[in-house]
Amino acid sequence: MTAGAAGLVPALRPGVCQLWWASARDAHPTLRGLLDEDERARSGRLRQPAARALHLTAHALARTVAAAHLGVPAGELTLTATCKRCGGPHGKPLPPGPLGLSWSHSGDRVVVAVTLGTEVGVDVERIAPYARETAERVLRGPERAVLAALPEPRRPAGFVRYWTRKEALLKATGDGLSVPPELLHVTAPDAWPRLLSWSGPERPRLPLHMYDLDAGAGHLAALASVGAPVRPAAHDGSALLAAAVAAADAPATPRDLTPLTSERPVAP
């Protein structure tokens, strides 16, 4: 499945976070062969076609990228989730070895983040109408005050900027939403992303770094890393998935063993 796609994935360098961008439009039935049994079952339980397309694209892309770096077939890659609090089989799915991996999807966008030896979290969100009750539930008082002072047309994007930063941080630390987002206080939407405070007894001891990302029209995204800073580098996940589909559908000939190259532009 991934013999051709692997040639499109450059080697990971320390200090670099590869960001692979794709779209729900990249979903293809062939990609279901990359998912494990649990992922296929979860996809089948999603009632909305758009949700199934996002789920398939995100999981297939994450597996294709991680498998290429590990040198294994994507369909044979094992992703293990272990809760950092209770040790149960749930939480952030991780590949074996030193890879840091995170992915997110919303609206029409999918993003996968992968690093070497650094834990990362990524979040992308479609800019939706502003809901004051949601802001009151997940933002701290100073953040709500900043949002209320913004012109009304800017509040939806302002809230999503706050949310993506917080969720990226909680993904990077492995806490997820087991830590209420309102315990985190981050900088204002127009300011450089930074954690100002983490209330409660479980603040990570290692430094936390945040980056705002260009997710394309109608979406916002953020990246976070634990311990060391990283340099975000964007890559074309749509081309990668197209190569995986083409490799799976092509007849088995010696030509198929030649790594593919791409001149397509990198996604945003």
C-alpha positions, -999 to +999 in steps of 0.1 A: +000+000+000+027+025+009+057+016-012+051+046-035+040+069-008+071+063+013+093+080-013+074+113-007+083+114+031+116+131+038+137+120+067+130+135+101+156+159+114+159+167+152+141+199+161+118+198+130+081+191+132+067+178+099+031+190+094+012+170+068-019+188+055-048+170+037-085+174+031-117+154+036-118+153-002-087+130-001-108+101+015-107+071-008-122+036+000-088+021-007-074+039+024-096+018+047-070-010+042-045+011+062-068+012+093-068-014+120-100-032+131-109-008+158-104+023+136-126+007+108-153-001+134-153+034+147-155+048+112-185+026+105-203+040+135-200+076+122-234+085+106-224+116+087-205+110+054-184+141+061-173+128+095-164+094+080-143+111+053-124+132+079-118+102+101-106+080+073-083+107+059-068+116+093-061+080+104-048+069+070-025+099+068-012+095+103-004+058+096+012+065+063+035+092+077+045+072+108+050+040+089+072+057+063+095+070+091+096+036+108+101+016+076+070-007+081+038-011+061+012+013+072-014-014+076+009-033+100+017-003+122+007-006+158-005+025+176-008+021+213-029+043+236-021+043+273-038+068+297-011+087+316-035+089+346-049+054+350-028+033+327-059+021+308-059+014+270-071+049+260-056+083+254-031+096+229-023+069+203+015+066+198+037+046+175+067+025+187+101+041+191+110+078+194+084+093+171+061+120+185+028+119+167-004+139+168-033+146+144-065+166+142-094+172+118-122+197+115-143+212+088-125+203+056-089+202+070-068+173+083-033+178+098-007+153+111+023+164+132+053+141+136+087+148+153+117+129+164+121+126+202+097+154+211+061+151+222+038+173+202+001+181+200-017+197+170-052+210+167-072+224+137-107+238+140-132+253+116-142+288+125-177+284+137-203+310+150-193+323+184-211+306+213-208+327+245-219+298+268-190+277+254-165+305+260-177+308+296-171+271+301-136+267+287-119+302+290-105+319+321-119+353+332-091+374+316-095+355+283-133+361+283-126+398+290-103+400+260-128+382+238-156+405+249-135+436+240-131+424+204-154+437+177-182+412+173-172+399+139-137+390+153-150+370+182-155+336+165-119+335+152-107+349+186-124+320+205-111+294+181-075+308+184-078+303+222-093+269+218-067+255+193-038+267+215-052+250+246-061+218+229-027+215+212-011+220+246-032+193+263-026+169+234+012+175+237+013+168+274-009+137+269-036+150+293-063+157+267-095+170+280-090+151+313-075+185+323-103+212+320-092+238+294-103+266+317-073+257+340-050+270+312-045+307+306-029+315+272-020+348+255-046+369+236-055+359+200-034+386+185-003+380+207+025+355+203+012+321+216+024+314+251+011+297+282+007+323+310-005+300+337-016+264+345-039+262+375-039+231+397-013+207+409-004+189+377+013+215+356+041+198+335+076+205+347+091+207+312+089+239+292+059+241+268+061+258+234+033+269+212+029+279+175+000+293+155-003+276+121-018+286+088-046+262+082-062+278+052-094+298+047-121+293+074-098+273+098-073+280+125-047+257+139-020+255+166+010+233+175+026+226+209+057+208+220+069+196+254+105+203+265+123+214+233+111+239+207+104+227+172+104+242+137+072+236+119+076+224+083+045+220+060+041+190+036+015+179+011-005+152+027-030+151-002-002+140-026+010+114-001-024+098+002-029+099-036+004+081-040-007+055-014-040+049-033-021+047-066+004+022-053-024+000-039-044+000-071-015-004-095-006-039-109+023-055-091+052-049-115+089-041-109+081-005-118+060-002-086+091-007-065+106+027-077+101+054-052+078+082-064+088+118-064+065+149-065+067+184-078+034+194-063+035+225-041+034+220-003+000+224+013-005+255+035 
